[in-house]
Amino acid sequence: MNGEPHMSVAFTREDVREGLKSVYDPEIGINIVDLGLVYDCDVADNGDVLVTMTLTSLGCPLGPVIVQEVQGALKGFDGVGEVDVKLVWSPPWSPASMSDDAKDELGMW
């Protein structure tokens, strides 16, 4: 995130979360928000976005693909600046972090 002068952006962190619902985990077939992989979204005044997220496993071979899709999903936002994805491993992902819709879709109850 850079230190450019303050500007008003036309999207919010909630918009970012909604936009990220278009990114699916290719192995599970559920979007990364409902899977509980997205921990936080920060939108700076200049339009830069920081997405803090995890993957289903530390050695997920599709991690780089998912990160690239996250960046692509947000590039269409009006006024978006730099999109940075920060992968974290704590807390680790677990099925308990999935939304009820995701659990329904996978038949987990």
N, C-alpha and C positions, 0 to 999 in steps of 0.2 A: 504494500500500500504506500503510495507516494504522498508527498506533502503539498499537492497542488491546492490552489485557493478553493474555498468552500463553494460548492455548486449544489443545486437541488437535483436529485435524481427522481425519475418518475416511477421507481419501483421500490418495494419494501422487502424486508427479510421474509415476510410471509409469501410475497410473490416469488422470491427465489425458491423457497421450499416447494411451492406449487410447480414451478418450472422444473425442479429436480424430479418430480414424479414422472417425467417423461424418460428418465434414465432407469433402465431395468438391469438387474443382475442377470447376466446371460444364462447362468447355470440354473437359477431358481425360477426365473420368469416373473419376478415381482419387483416393483420399483424400489429404488434404494431408500426412499423416505418411509414407505410402509414397512420395509424390512428393518427399519431402525438403524440404518447405517449412517444417517446424517445426524450429527450431534449438535451442530450450530451453524448459523449463516450470519455473517456480518456484512453489512453494506456501508461503505464509507460515503461521505458527502460527495466525493468526486466520481462515484460510480464503481469503484473497485469493490470486488466481492471476495470474501474469504469463506470457504466452505470447510468446516472441520468435520471429518467423517472417519469411519473405519471400514474394514472389509470383513467378510464372514470368517476369514481365517488369515493368519499372518502370511502364509505362503500362497495366497490366492493368485493364480497365474493370470487372471483377467484384471487385476488391479490397474495396470496402466491403461487398459481399454476403458474401464469405468471412469477413471480420472479424466481421460480425454473426452468422454461423452458428457461428463459433468460440465466441463469447460464449454463444450459445444452447445449444450442446452441453454446456457446463460448468455451466450454471445448475441442472441437475437433480442435481448432486452434493450429498449431505447435508453441510451446514455450509459450503458455498461462500460466499465473500464477494464482493468486487469482482473482476470478470474484466477484465483489461487486456490488450490485444494491442499489442505493439510491432512495427511493421513496420521491417525493416532491409534494406539493399541491399548490404551487404558482410558476408560474401562473397555474390556474386551467385549465384542459382540456376542450376544446369545439370543436364542429364539424368543426369550421373554421380552426382548425389546421390540418385537414386531407389533404392528397395529392389529386390532381385532380383524380388520378386513383381510390382512395378509394371513393371519392364522386361519380364518375361514377358508380362504382360497387353498391353503395347504392341508386343510382338514385337521388342524392341530387344536384340540380342546381337551 
